[in-house]
Amino acid sequence: MSEPLFPDASFPALDPALLEIPSLDRLTVPAPSRHSPRILMLYGSLRERSYSRLLTFEAARLLEAMGAEVRIFDPSGLPLPDDAPDSHPKVRELRELATWSEGMVWCSPERHGAMTGIMKTQIDWIPLSSGSVRPTQGKTLAVMQVSGGSQSFNAVNQMRVLGRWMRMLTIPNQSSVAKAFSEFTEEGRMKPSSFYDRVVDVMEELVKFTLLTRDLGPQLLSRYSERKESAAELAKRVDLPAATGCAPKAGKTGAARCCG
């Protein structure tokens, strides 16, 4: 082992008790999950012949062929964010599927140089946290887009930003299908092309990453700052009498008494 660059190993700003040293032991699962990977797929268009939906269906066929269990959410009837209560049936359906899933595929058309409002609405209805549960944290994500013209990456780049914000593990590969109207048969199946080959690549990668990480999401995304914040909140609850000005005080006999 080489000599350390900084022999002074003191960390004045660090709470050593909350530092977790990454190790293979921490990242090894004694009994990995054996069920099929659970993948939720979202698409961003309600047109009768929606190419983002057709691309999603094509990818779903591939995922099932690779052994995944797939659910596809139909965004028709989903209200705008904050325009309906959380108890709305479509909102409940989407949130239950998000909790069920271990990975997701988001597929949007590019409209006005961005993902569609329908795509963003679905993502906005998935909460960052629900009680103590983070519905998307540590889950894998693949992003795809379709374009009416030349190839573009605006929508997938935006969805990557959202995936990071949702604390998902977005895989490196992605799919962008240009001139999507020419890439599908009348029956809705994708034609052989380099675009199709890339979709196969992306789905393979998604399944691999899901299998590798689905049991390790909480460990992979455990953060020092959040452990520190949680410890501070716990200390405050445990030391509630002192925090509220009711710390035990010594009486005339020296015995502890509470000011409350």
C-alpha positions as CSV (number, residue, x, y, z in Angstrom):
1,M,0.0,0.0,0.0
2,S,1.4,3.4,-1.0
3,E,2.1,6.1,1.5
4,P,-0.9,8.4,2.2
5,L,-0.9,11.8,0.5
6,F,-2.1,13.4,3.8
7,P,-0.5,11.8,6.9
8,D,-2.7,14.0,9.1
9,A,-5.9,11.9,9.3
10,S,-7.9,14.3,11.4
11,F,-11.2,15.6,10.1
12,P,-12.5,18.5,12.2
13,A,-15.7,18.9,10.3
14,L,-16.6,15.1,10.2
15,D,-18.6,13.0,12.7
16,P,-16.6,9.8,12.5
17,A,-19.4,7.8,14.1
18,L,-21.6,8.5,11.0
19,L,-19.0,7.7,8.3
20,E,-19.5,4.5,6.5
21,I,-16.4,3.1,4.8
22,P,-17.5,1.5,1.5
23,S,-16.5,-2.1,1.2
24,L,-17.4,-5.2,-0.7
25,D,-18.9,-6.7,2.4
26,R,-21.4,-3.9,2.6
27,L,-22.2,-4.3,-1.1
28,T,-22.6,-8.1,-1.1
29,V,-26.1,-9.6,-0.7
30,P,-26.1,-12.9,1.1
31,A,-29.4,-14.0,-0.5
32,P,-30.1,-12.1,-3.7
33,S,-33.7,-11.8,-4.8
34,R,-34.8,-14.5,-7.3
35,H,-38.0,-13.1,-8.7
36,S,-38.3,-11.6,-12.1
37,P,-37.1,-7.9,-12.4
38,R,-40.2,-5.7,-12.0
39,I,-40.2,-2.9,-14.6
40,L,-42.7,0.0,-14.9
41,M,-43.0,1.7,-18.2
42,L,-44.3,5.2,-18.8
43,Y,-44.9,6.9,-22.2
44,G,-45.7,10.5,-23.0
45,S,-48.4,10.8,-25.7
46,L,-52.2,10.1,-26.0
47,R,-52.4,10.2,-29.8
48,E,-54.2,7.3,-31.4
49,R,-51.0,6.3,-33.1
50,S,-48.5,7.3,-30.5
51,Y,-45.0,6.4,-31.4
52,S,-43.8,6.7,-27.9
53,R,-46.4,4.1,-26.9
54,L,-45.4,1.9,-29.8
55,L,-41.8,2.1,-28.8
56,T,-42.7,1.4,-25.2
57,F,-44.7,-1.7,-26.4
58,E,-41.7,-2.9,-28.5
59,A,-39.3,-2.4,-25.5
60,A,-41.8,-4.2,-23.2
61,R,-41.8,-7.3,-25.5
62,L,-38.0,-7.4,-25.3
63,L,-38.1,-7.0,-21.5
64,E,-40.5,-9.9,-21.2
65,A,-38.3,-12.0,-23.5
66,M,-35.4,-11.3,-21.1
67,G,-37.4,-12.5,-18.1
68,A,-38.7,-9.3,-16.7
69,E,-42.2,-8.7,-15.3
70,V,-43.6,-5.6,-17.0
71,R,-46.4,-3.1,-16.2
72,I,-47.3,-0.3,-18.6
73,F,-49.2,2.7,-17.2
74,D,-51.8,4.3,-19.4
75,P,-51.7,8.1,-18.7
76,S,-55.2,8.7,-20.1
77,G,-57.3,10.2,-17.4
78,L,-54.5,11.2,-15.1
79,P,-55.2,14.6,-13.8
80,L,-52.8,17.5,-13.7
81,P,-50.6,17.7,-10.6
82,D,-52.4,19.3,-7.7
83,D,-55.7,19.4,-9.7
84,A,-57.0,16.3,-7.9
85,P,-56.5,14.6,-4.5
86,D,-54.0,11.8,-4.0
87,S,-56.9,9.5,-3.7
88,H,-57.8,9.9,-7.4
89,P,-57.9,6.3,-9.0
90,K,-55.3,7.1,-11.7
91,V,-52.9,8.7,-9.1
92,R,-53.3,5.7,-6.8
93,E,-52.6,3.3,-9.7
94,L,-49.5,5.1,-10.7
95,R,-48.1,5.4,-7.2
96,E,-48.8,1.7,-6.5
97,L,-47.0,0.7,-9.6
98,A,-44.0,3.0,-8.8
99,T,-43.7,1.3,-5.4
100,W,-44.1,-2.2,-6.9
101,S,-41.4,-1.6,-9.5
102,E,-37.6,-2.2,-9.2
103,G,-36.8,-0.3,-12.5
104,M,-38.6,2.0,-14.9
105,V,-38.5,3.0,-18.6
106,W,-39.6,6.5,-19.5
107,C,-40.3,7.2,-23.1
108,S,-41.4,10.6,-24.4
109,P,-41.9,12.3,-27.7
110,E,-39.9,15.5,-28.1
111,R,-42.3,18.4,-28.4
112,H,-41.1,22.0,-28.7
113,G,-37.6,20.8,-27.8
114,A,-38.6,19.1,-24.6
115,M,-40.4,16.1,-23.1
116,T,-44.2,16.4,-23.2
117,G,-46.4,17.7,-20.5
118,I,-48.0,14.2,-20.3
119,M,-44.6,12.7,-19.5
120,K,-43.8,15.3,-16.9
121,T,-47.3,15.0,-15.3
122,Q,-46.7,11.3,-14.6
123,I,-43.3,12.0,-13.0
124,D,-44.7,14.9,-11.0
125,W,-47.4,12.6,-9.4
126,I,-44.8,10.2,-8.1
127,P,-43.8,11.6,-4.7
128,L,-40.2,12.0,-3.6
129,S,-41.2,10.4,-0.3
130,S,-44.3,8.8,1.1
131,G,-44.0,8.5,4.8
132,S,-40.6,6.8,5.4
133,V,-40.6,5.2,1.9
134,R,-39.0,6.9,-1.2
135,P,-40.9,5.3,-4.1
136,T,-38.1,5.8,-6.7
137,Q,-34.9,5.8,-4.6
138,G,-32.3,3.3,-5.8
139,K,-34.5,2.0,-8.7
140,T,-33.0,1.7,-12.1
141,L,-34.2,3.9,-15.0
142,A,-33.8,3.8,-18.8
143,V,-34.8,6.8,-20.9
144,M,-36.0,6.8,-24.5
145,Q,-37.5,9.4,-26.9
146,V,-39.1,9.6,-30.3
147,S,-38.7,12.6,-32.7
148,G,-40.7,13.6,-35.8
149,G,-37.6,15.0,-37.5
150,S,-33.8,14.5,-37.1
151,Q,-32.3,12.7,-34.1
152,S,-32.3,14.8,-31.0
153,F,-31.5,14.2,-27.3
154,N,-33.4,17.0,-25.6
155,A,-36.1,14.8,-24.0
156,V,-33.8,12.1,-22.8
157,N,-31.4,14.6,-21.3
158,Q,-34.3,16.2,-19.4
159,M,-35.5,12.9,-18.2
160,R,-32.0,12.1,-17.0
161,V,-32.1,15.2,-14.8
162,L,-35.4,14.2,-13.4
163,G,-34.2,10.7,-12.8
164,R,-31.3,12.0,-10.8
165,W,-33.6,14.3,-8.8
166,M,-35.8,11.2,-8.1
167,R,-32.6,9.5,-6.8
168,M,-32.8,6.8,-9.4
169,L,-29.9,4.9,-11.0
170,T,-30.2,6.0,-14.6
171,I,-28.3,3.5,-16.9
172,P,-25.6,4.9,-19.2
173,N,-27.3,3.8,-22.5
174,Q,-30.4,5.5,-24.0
175,S,-32.5,5.4,-27.2
176,S,-33.5,8.3,-29.5
177,V,-35.5,7.3,-32.5
178,A,-35.5,9.9,-35.3
179,K,-38.4,10.2,-37.9
180,A,-40.4,7.7,-35.8
181,F,-43.2,7.8,-38.3
182,S,-41.0,5.8,-40.7
183,E,-39.7,3.3,-38.2
184,F,-42.9,1.3,-37.5
185,T,-45.1,-0.9,-39.6
186,E,-48.8,-0.3,-40.1
187,E,-49.4,-3.0,-37.4
188,G,-47.3,-1.0,-35.0
189,R,-44.1,-3.2,-34.9
190,M,-40.7,-1.6,-35.1
191,K,-38.8,-2.2,-38.3
192,P,-35.2,-3.7,-38.3
193,S,-32.8,-0.8,-38.0
194,S,-29.9,0.6,-36.0
195,F,-32.6,2.3,-33.9
196,Y,-34.1,-1.0,-33.1
197,D,-30.8,-2.5,-32.2
198,R,-30.2,0.3,-29.8
199,V,-33.5,-0.4,-28.1
200,V,-32.4,-4.0,-27.6
201,D,-29.1,-2.7,-26.1
202,V,-30.9,-0.4,-23.7
203,M,-33.3,-3.1,-22.5
204,E,-30.4,-5.6,-22.0
205,E,-28.5,-3.0,-19.9
206,L,-31.6,-2.1,-17.9
207,V,-32.2,-5.7,-16.9
208,K,-28.5,-6.2,-16.0
209,F,-28.4,-3.1,-13.8
210,T,-31.7,-4.0,-12.2
211,L,-30.5,-7.4,-11.2
212,L,-27.2,-6.0,-9.9
213,T,-28.6,-3.2,-7.9
214,R,-32.2,-4.0,-6.8
215,D,-31.1,-5.4,-3.4
216,L,-28.6,-2.7,-2.8
217,G,-30.5,0.5,-3.5
218,P,-30.7,1.7,0.1
219,Q,-26.9,1.0,0.6
220,L,-25.9,2.6,-2.6
221,L,-27.7,5.8,-1.9
222,S,-27.1,6.0,1.8
223,R,-25.7,9.5,2.4
224,Y,-23.5,10.9,5.2
225,S,-25.5,14.2,5.3
226,E,-28.8,12.4,5.8
227,R,-27.4,10.0,8.4
228,K,-26.1,13.1,10.2
229,E,-29.5,14.8,9.9
230,S,-31.3,11.7,11.2
231,A,-29.0,11.4,14.1
232,A,-29.6,15.1,15.1
233,E,-33.3,14.5,14.9
234,L,-33.1,11.4,17.1
235,A,-30.9,13.2,19.6
236,K,-33.4,16.0,19.8
237,R,-36.2,13.5,20.5
238,V,-34.2,11.6,23.1
239,D,-33.2,14.9,24.8
240,L,-36.7,16.3,24.5
241,P,-36.9,17.5,28.1
242,A,-33.8,19.6,27.7
243,A,-35.0,20.9,24.4
244,T,-38.3,22.0,25.9
245,G,-36.7,23.5,29.0
246,C,-37.8,20.7,31.3
247,A,-34.4,19.1,31.9
248,P,-34.3,17.2,35.3
249,K,-33.0,19.5,38.1
250,A,-31.6,18.7,41.5
251,G,-33.9,19.3,44.4
252,K,-33.0,20.2,47.9
253,T,-32.2,16.5,48.7
254,G,-30.1,16.2,45.5
255,A,-32.7,13.9,43.8
256,A,-33.6,14.7,40.2
257,R,-37.0,16.3,39.6
258,C,-38.7,17.5,36.4
259,C,-39.8,21.1,36.1
260,G,-42.9,19.9,34.2
